[in-house]
């Protein structure tokens, strides 16, 4: 996975069998918690299918952080990234690149 | 001579009824209404592509594409067009199906003079309501803050007009950014806060028109939060019977921090300064396709154009159950909203303790939006 940039708090990759890879970059974020969140958050996709929301990416806004979450249709692997909400110093392009590489498959080769 | 002629389109596979409609509407309206007719859905859609109409009246039972199916198509192509279903079948399933698919009224086919007068009165009423070219309403349990949130999150361009017994205000929102507000003599953030502090009233959402000046540069989230905070500070007692003016500023109205700059000067946002992406976005008009408001226990309080309310309810319930657990496990704070981006649409689910909102929007070419 990519090294963290400014404002990146934690990230995780979760397979359909719930095997999860996580990295944390900020205090208060534990690998165990990220793993649980990734597994539970992936349960949103059946809801999205029932609602016919064909989402490439979703963004969950919390008071102190954003959770960017996406599933790759080909293999069902999910990528989740927690970032800070402040835009100053945050490299949005890096985040976009991360998800772009995730969907094109390049992330799989480097992770 | 100024004429105020209106046009109605009747779609029915019964040619004799169409002829009767043409005669009756012309006769009872004193020829103030022109009547177009089509014997089927495709003919009606073709006519709508050729010229605008003020009301459309549809027979529910037609071969190939029935009236309810046609309503569904019309909701996509002509969402603002007033639609009246006419039928001899007044069954509850037909009625609910019609109203769910966007019909404003579900009426029995007129057979008497009184019946025709009722239909014509309905046409007149709906056409007059449409004439404002926007929508208006009073939302109970849904505040001004919610309306602004929805508008900004959906990146709409509108002018929100708010009226109360104390004052009248305008908030200009362009591409989801609040760029100007005026309330009495107050403008900028001062005017915005005065509007947000109005204790009660009603609003109109008007099509966007450029404001006389750009007076606000703050992010909308900040503005809305600041206005809410200031209103909380003064509690629920901002009711002054005097008009809002610089000489009579409500005690809770803050000092303006924004400055007024005429649109077009270098530090104002102008088409020439817009990026290529902005120009592309400007060619696409945001459109709200669906809106639902949920109670804290997940029941639908308000539904507009939702084809799958139960599936939406399950999604909201899922978020209500999961997101507090995320907030417990990680230092992220309370959950506010979920945004789902797809190629041509955008879904936003906002969760508050007292209610939840779900809005689905899409971007359509400006030409199509203006039809």
Boltz contact constraints between the chains, C-beta under 6 A:
constraints:
  - contact:
      token1: [A, 28]
      token2: [B, 331]
      max_distance: 6.0
  - contact:
      token1: [A, 29]
      token2: [B, 330]
      max_distance: 6.0
  - contact:
      token1: [A, 33]
      token2: [B, 329]
      max_distance: 6.0
  - contact:
      token1: [A, 33]
      token2: [B, 330]
      max_distance: 6.0
  - contact:
      token1: [A, 37]
      token2: [B, 326]
      max_distance: 6.0
  - contact:
      token1: [A, 40]
      token2: [B, 322]
      max_distance: 6.0
  - contact:
      token1: [A, 47]
      token2: [B, 314]
      max_distance: 6.0
  - contact:
      token1: [A, 47]
      token2: [B, 315]
      max_distance: 6.0
  - contact:
      token1: [A, 47]
      token2: [B, 318]
      max_distance: 6.0
  - contact:
      token1: [A, 50]
      token2: [B, 311]
      max_distance: 6.0
  - contact:
      token1: [A, 51]
      token2: [B, 311]
      max_distance: 6.0
  - contact:
      token1: [A, 51]
      token2: [B, 315]
      max_distance: 6.0
  - contact:
      token1: [A, 53]
      token2: [B, 340]
      max_distance: 6.0
  - contact:
      token1: [A, 53]
      token2: [B, 347]
      max_distance: 6.0
  - contact:
      token1: [A, 54]
      token2: [B, 342]
      max_distance: 6.0
  - contact:
      token1: [A, 55]
      token2: [B, 340]
      max_distance: 6.0
  - contact:
      token1: [A, 55]
      token2: [B, 342]
      max_distance: 6.0
  - contact:
      token1: [A, 57]
      token2: [B, 341]
      max_distance: 6.0
  - contact:
      token1: [A, 58]
      token2: [B, 340]
      max_distance: 6.0
  - contact:
      token1: [A, 59]
      token2: [B, 339]
      max_distance: 6.0
  - contact:
      token1: [A, 60]
      token2: [B, 338]
      max_distance: 6.0
  - contact:
      token1: [A, 61]
      token2: [B, 336]
      max_distance: 6.0
  - contact:
      token1: [A, 61]
      token2: [B, 337]
      max_distance: 6.0
  - contact:
      token1: [A, 62]
      token2: [B, 332]
      max_distance: 6.0
  - contact:
      token1: [A, 62]
      token2: [B, 333]
      max_distance: 6.0
  - contact:
      token1: [A, 62]
      token2: [B, 335]
      max_distance: 6.0
  - contact:
      token1: [A, 63]
      token2: [B, 333]
      max_distance: 6.0
  - contact:
      token1: [A, 63]
      token2: [B, 334]
      max_distance: 6.0
  - contact:
      token1: [A, 64]
      token2: [B, 332]
      max_distance: 6.0
  - contact:
      token1: [A, 64]
      token2: [B, 333]
      max_distance: 6.0
  - contact:
      token1: [A, 65]
      token2: [B, 332]
      max_distance: 6.0
